[in-house]
Amino acid sequence: MTQENQQNPNNQPPAPYGPGQYPPNYYNAPYQQDDEIDLRELFGILWDGKWIIIAITFVFAVASVIYSLSLPDIYKAEATLAPTEESQAQGLGGELGGLANLAGISMGSGKVDKVTMAMEILQSRQFISNFVERHNILPEVMAVKEWHESSGNLVFNEEVYNAETKEWVREVEPPKQPEPTSWEYVNVFKSGLLVEKDEETPGLVNLSVSHLSPVIAHRWAEWLIQDINDHMRQRDIKEAQSSMEYLQNELGETNLSSMQQVFYQLIEKQIQTIMLANVRPEYVFQVLDPAVIPEQKDAPSRALICIVGTFLGGFLSLLVVFIRHLTRSSQNKADA
């Protein structure tokens, strides 16, 4: 191996320039600046716009405080319910199931149980509409402005409802009427109603009602539980009576003793349903933890509103400062 190969074992071509030697125009080449933002420069930008940051953040903080204080307190009344044995009964089965279905009798073997059905009815438009009309609570649903804790009195919005004459005076465009329609007040009522199954304790149901007045929230929660039990009771009684009429007609037309025995058993089942429905006030739901008048508000979270408002103001102020700096830099480059 020659001396040249020993100095360059990889047979790479020698460098065109020796140590300390640089190509022509090396010092005249454009300087490649780092794309990363210098922390010193960033701090300088923020320091130059400190008054803008302070002013915008302060305005948003004050506005969020004023807005949070303008919101009325909302109270929530809650109750815990448990399904009764009647709502979980499966009815007759086996050899009587086919004939019962033929007679139009619900045997409880469907996919939707009575508890789930009652929960859906509680939140249905028809049930809520009947609830509002039955208890005559439309002004409390649609026109309450605030609730005075000291006196316990409601203050109605005078631009919507005249409490003295009990007349609706809100201004609406035709064909709407001053008095709210069922479509309007059902949506408002549902926004404050929550019916859901308890995640921690399977089988239990939680019902809550929110309102500006804790007394009204408590009263409506009790009324809802009572009305849904009455509704499901009357529903089952009506179905049982219709089934009994059908079974009695079929019983009079058959001479087979075996079929007569089946009809008697089915009629007995319907009589039992009617009897239990009439003697049990808590037909579908029994109250484990009754609703009480809440003493503490549930909403709004004024501290959270103030924090979010201040944070939003700070973010917006930084955005304004950076846009202002970029605009000035672009203008200076254009002038140069």
C-alpha positions as CSV (number, residue, x, y, z in Angstrom):
1,M,0.0,0.0,0.0
2,T,1.4,3.4,-1.0
3,Q,1.9,6.3,1.3
4,E,-1.1,8.1,-0.4
5,N,-3.4,5.2,0.2
6,Q,-2.4,4.9,3.8
7,Q,-3.3,8.6,4.4
8,N,-6.6,8.2,2.6
9,P,-7.7,4.5,3.1
10,N,-11.3,5.1,1.8
11,N,-10.0,6.5,-1.5
12,Q,-12.0,9.7,-1.0
13,P,-11.1,12.7,-3.1
14,P,-9.0,15.2,-1.3
15,A,-10.6,18.3,0.0
16,P,-10.3,21.2,-2.5
17,Y,-9.3,23.6,0.3
18,G,-6.8,23.1,3.0
19,P,-7.1,23.9,6.7
20,G,-8.1,27.5,7.2
21,Q,-8.9,28.0,3.5
22,Y,-12.5,28.9,2.4
23,P,-14.1,29.1,-1.0
24,P,-14.5,32.4,-2.7
25,N,-17.4,34.6,-1.6
26,Y,-17.6,32.7,1.6
27,Y,-17.9,35.8,3.7
28,N,-20.3,37.4,1.2
29,A,-22.8,34.5,1.4
30,P,-26.2,35.4,3.0
31,Y,-26.4,34.7,6.7
32,Q,-29.0,31.9,7.5
33,Q,-31.0,33.1,10.5
34,D,-32.6,30.6,12.9
35,D,-36.4,30.3,12.5
36,E,-36.9,29.8,16.2
37,I,-38.2,32.8,18.2
38,D,-35.6,34.3,20.5
39,L,-36.8,34.3,24.1
40,R,-35.3,37.8,24.5
41,E,-37.1,39.0,21.5
42,L,-40.4,37.4,22.7
43,F,-40.0,39.0,26.1
44,G,-39.4,42.4,24.4
45,I,-42.5,42.1,22.3
46,L,-44.6,41.3,25.4
47,W,-43.0,44.1,27.4
48,D,-43.7,46.6,24.6
49,G,-47.3,45.6,24.6
50,K,-47.7,45.2,28.3
51,W,-50.3,48.0,28.6
52,I,-52.4,46.5,25.9
53,I,-52.3,43.1,27.6
54,I,-53.2,44.6,31.0
55,A,-56.0,46.8,29.5
56,I,-57.7,44.0,27.5
57,T,-57.4,41.4,30.3
58,F,-58.8,43.9,32.8
59,V,-61.8,44.7,30.6
60,F,-62.6,41.1,30.1
61,A,-62.2,40.3,33.8
62,V,-64.5,43.1,34.9
63,A,-67.0,42.2,32.2
64,S,-67.1,38.6,33.3
65,V,-67.6,39.6,36.9
66,I,-70.5,41.9,35.9
67,Y,-72.0,39.2,33.7
68,S,-71.7,36.5,36.4
69,L,-73.4,38.8,39.0
70,S,-76.3,39.5,36.6
71,L,-77.2,35.8,36.3
72,P,-79.9,34.7,38.7
73,D,-79.4,31.7,41.0
74,I,-80.8,28.4,39.9
75,Y,-81.8,25.8,42.5
76,K,-82.2,22.1,41.9
77,A,-84.5,19.7,43.8
78,E,-83.5,16.0,43.5
79,A,-85.2,12.7,44.4
80,T,-84.0,9.1,44.3
81,L,-86.6,6.6,43.1
82,A,-86.7,2.8,43.1
83,P,-88.9,0.6,40.9
84,T,-91.8,-1.1,42.7
85,E,-92.4,-4.9,42.5
86,E,-95.4,-4.3,40.2
87,S,-93.3,-2.4,37.7
88,Q,-90.8,-5.3,37.5
89,A,-93.4,-8.1,37.4
90,Q,-93.2,-10.3,34.3
91,G,-96.8,-11.5,34.3
92,L,-98.0,-14.9,33.3
93,G,-95.9,-16.9,31.0
94,G,-95.5,-20.4,29.5
95,E,-98.7,-21.9,28.4
96,L,-100.8,-18.7,29.0
97,G,-98.4,-16.4,27.2
98,G,-99.6,-17.1,23.6
99,L,-103.2,-16.8,24.5
100,A,-102.6,-13.6,26.5
101,N,-100.8,-12.0,23.6
102,L,-103.7,-13.0,21.3
103,A,-106.1,-11.3,23.8
104,G,-104.0,-8.1,23.6
105,I,-102.7,-8.4,27.1
106,S,-99.2,-7.2,27.9
107,M,-97.3,-9.9,29.8
108,G,-94.2,-7.9,30.5
109,S,-91.9,-9.9,28.3
110,G,-91.1,-7.1,25.9
111,K,-87.7,-5.4,25.6
112,V,-89.0,-2.2,27.1
113,D,-89.8,-2.6,30.8
114,K,-92.4,-0.5,32.7
115,V,-89.7,1.5,34.4
116,T,-88.0,2.6,31.2
117,M,-91.4,3.3,29.7
118,A,-92.3,5.5,32.7
119,M,-89.0,7.4,32.4
120,E,-89.6,8.1,28.7
121,I,-93.2,9.2,29.4
122,L,-91.9,11.6,32.1
123,Q,-89.9,13.4,29.4
124,S,-92.4,13.2,26.6
125,R,-94.0,16.3,25.1
126,Q,-97.5,15.1,25.8
127,F,-97.0,14.3,29.4
128,I,-95.2,17.7,30.1
129,S,-97.8,19.6,28.2
130,N,-100.6,18.0,30.3
131,F,-98.6,18.5,33.5
132,V,-98.2,22.3,32.8
133,E,-101.9,22.6,32.0
134,R,-103.1,20.4,34.9
135,H,-101.3,22.4,37.5
136,N,-101.6,25.8,35.8
137,I,-98.0,26.7,36.0
138,L,-97.3,28.3,32.6
139,P,-96.4,31.7,34.1
140,E,-93.9,30.0,36.5
141,V,-92.3,28.2,33.5
142,M,-92.1,31.0,31.0
143,A,-92.3,34.4,32.7
144,V,-90.3,34.3,36.0
145,K,-87.5,36.9,36.2
146,E,-86.1,36.3,39.7
147,W,-86.9,35.0,43.1
148,H,-86.6,37.0,46.3
149,E,-85.0,34.9,49.0
150,S,-86.1,37.3,51.8
151,S,-89.8,37.3,51.0
152,G,-90.0,34.1,49.0
153,N,-92.0,35.9,46.2
154,L,-91.5,35.5,42.5
155,V,-90.9,38.5,40.2
156,F,-92.4,38.1,36.8
157,N,-91.0,39.8,33.6
158,E,-93.5,42.6,33.0
159,E,-92.6,42.6,29.3
160,V,-93.8,39.1,29.0
161,Y,-96.6,38.6,31.6
162,N,-98.8,40.9,33.7
163,A,-99.1,39.2,37.1
164,E,-102.0,41.5,38.2
165,T,-104.3,40.9,35.3
166,K,-102.8,37.4,34.5
167,E,-102.5,38.3,30.9
168,W,-99.6,37.6,28.5
169,V,-98.3,40.8,27.0
170,R,-95.1,39.8,25.2
171,E,-94.6,41.2,21.7
172,V,-94.3,38.5,19.0
173,E,-94.6,38.5,15.3
174,P,-97.8,37.0,13.7
175,P,-98.9,34.3,13.5
176,K,-97.5,33.8,17.0
177,Q,-99.7,34.7,20.0
178,P,-98.6,36.5,23.2
179,E,-99.3,33.3,25.2
180,P,-96.6,30.7,24.7
181,T,-97.4,27.6,22.8
182,S,-96.9,24.1,24.0
183,W,-93.9,23.7,21.7
184,E,-92.2,26.6,23.5
185,Y,-93.0,25.9,27.2
186,V,-92.3,22.1,26.8
187,N,-88.8,22.9,25.6
188,V,-88.2,25.3,28.4
189,F,-89.5,22.8,31.0
190,K,-87.4,20.0,29.6
191,S,-84.3,22.1,29.9
192,G,-84.7,22.0,33.7
193,L,-85.8,18.4,34.0
194,L,-83.4,15.5,34.3
195,V,-84.5,11.8,34.6
196,E,-81.7,9.2,34.5
197,K,-80.7,5.9,35.9
198,D,-78.2,5.9,38.8
199,E,-74.8,4.9,37.5
200,E,-73.5,3.9,40.9
201,T,-76.5,1.9,42.0
202,P,-78.2,0.0,39.1
203,G,-81.9,-0.1,39.3
204,L,-82.4,3.3,41.0
205,V,-83.6,6.4,39.1
206,N,-82.6,10.0,39.8
207,L,-85.1,12.8,39.1
208,S,-84.1,16.5,39.4
209,V,-85.9,19.7,38.6
210,S,-84.2,23.1,38.3
211,H,-85.8,26.5,38.8
212,L,-85.2,30.0,40.0
213,S,-87.3,29.3,43.0
214,P,-86.2,26.4,45.3
215,V,-89.8,26.1,46.5
216,I,-91.1,25.6,43.0
217,A,-88.4,23.2,42.1
218,H,-89.3,21.0,45.1
219,R,-93.0,21.3,44.4
220,W,-92.6,20.3,40.8
221,A,-90.4,17.3,41.7
222,E,-93.1,15.9,44.0
223,W,-95.9,16.6,41.5
224,L,-93.9,14.8,38.7
225,I,-93.4,11.7,40.8
226,Q,-97.1,11.6,41.8
227,D,-98.4,12.3,38.3
228,I,-96.2,9.6,36.6
229,N,-97.4,7.0,39.2
230,D,-101.0,8.1,38.5
231,H,-100.5,8.0,34.8
232,M,-99.0,4.5,34.7
233,R,-101.7,3.3,37.1
234,Q,-104.6,4.6,35.0
235,R,-102.8,3.2,31.9
236,D,-102.6,-0.3,33.3
237,I,-106.2,-0.2,34.7
238,K,-107.5,0.8,31.3
239,E,-105.6,-2.0,29.6
240,A,-106.7,-4.5,32.2
241,Q,-110.4,-3.5,31.8
242,S,-110.2,-3.7,28.0
243,S,-108.6,-7.2,28.3
244,M,-111.3,-8.3,30.8
245,E,-114.0,-7.3,28.4
246,Y,-112.4,-9.2,25.6
247,L,-111.8,-12.3,27.8
248,Q,-115.4,-12.3,29.1
249,N,-116.8,-12.2,25.5
250,E,-114.5,-15.1,24.5
251,L,-115.4,-17.0,27.6
252,G,-119.1,-16.9,26.7
253,E,-118.5,-18.2,23.2
254,T,-116.4,-21.3,24.1
255,N,-117.7,-24.6,25.5
256,L,-114.3,-26.2,26.0
257,S,-113.5,-26.6,29.7
258,S,-109.8,-26.4,29.2
259,M,-110.1,-23.1,27.4
260,Q,-112.6,-21.8,30.0
261,Q,-110.0,-22.5,32.7
262,V,-107.4,-20.5,30.8
263,F,-109.7,-17.6,30.4
264,Y,-110.6,-17.6,34.1
265,Q,-106.9,-17.5,35.0
266,L,-106.3,-14.6,32.6
267,I,-109.3,-12.7,34.0
268,E,-108.1,-13.3,37.5
269,K,-104.7,-11.8,36.5
270,Q,-106.4,-8.7,35.2
271,I,-108.5,-8.3,38.4
272,Q,-105.3,-8.6,40.4
273,T,-103.7,-5.9,38.3
274,I,-106.6,-3.5,38.8
275,M,-106.7,-4.2,42.6
276,L,-103.0,-3.6,43.1
277,A,-103.2,-0.4,41.0
278,N,-106.0,1.0,43.1
279,V,-104.4,0.3,46.5
280,R,-100.8,1.4,45.9
281,P,-100.2,5.1,45.5
282,E,-96.5,4.5,44.5
283,Y,-97.4,2.3,41.6
284,V,-94.3,2.4,39.4
285,F,-91.8,4.4,41.5
286,Q,-91.4,4.4,45.2
287,V,-89.5,7.3,46.8
288,L,-86.3,6.3,48.6
289,D,-84.9,9.8,49.0
290,P,-87.6,12.5,48.7
291,A,-86.9,15.9,47.2
292,V,-86.3,18.7,49.7
293,I,-86.3,22.5,49.3
294,P,-82.6,23.2,48.3
295,E,-80.9,25.8,50.4
296,Q,-77.8,26.2,48.2
297,K,-77.8,27.2,44.5
298,D,-76.8,24.8,41.8
299,A,-75.9,27.3,39.2
300,P,-74.3,29.5,37.9
301,S,-70.7,28.9,38.8
302,R,-69.6,32.6,39.0
303,A,-66.0,31.8,39.9
304,L,-65.6,29.6,36.8
305,I,-67.2,32.3,34.6
306,C,-64.7,34.9,35.9
307,I,-61.7,32.6,35.4
308,V,-62.8,31.7,31.9
309,G,-63.5,35.4,31.0
310,T,-60.1,36.5,32.4
311,F,-58.2,33.8,30.6
312,L,-60.0,34.6,27.3
313,G,-59.1,38.3,27.7
314,G,-55.5,37.4,28.3
315,F,-55.3,35.2,25.3
316,L,-57.0,37.8,23.1
317,S,-54.6,40.5,24.3
318,L,-51.5,38.4,23.5
319,L,-53.0,37.8,20.0
320,V,-53.4,41.5,19.5
321,V,-49.9,42.3,20.6
322,F,-48.3,39.7,18.3
323,I,-50.4,40.9,15.3
324,R,-49.4,44.5,16.1
325,H,-45.8,43.5,16.2
326,L,-46.0,41.5,12.9
327,T,-47.7,44.5,11.2
328,R,-45.1,46.9,12.3
329,S,-42.3,44.6,11.2
330,S,-43.8,44.2,7.8
331,Q,-44.3,47.9,7.4
332,N,-40.7,48.6,8.5
333,K,-39.4,46.1,5.9
334,A,-41.5,47.7,3.2
335,D,-40.2,51.2,4.1
336,A,-36.6,50.0,4.0
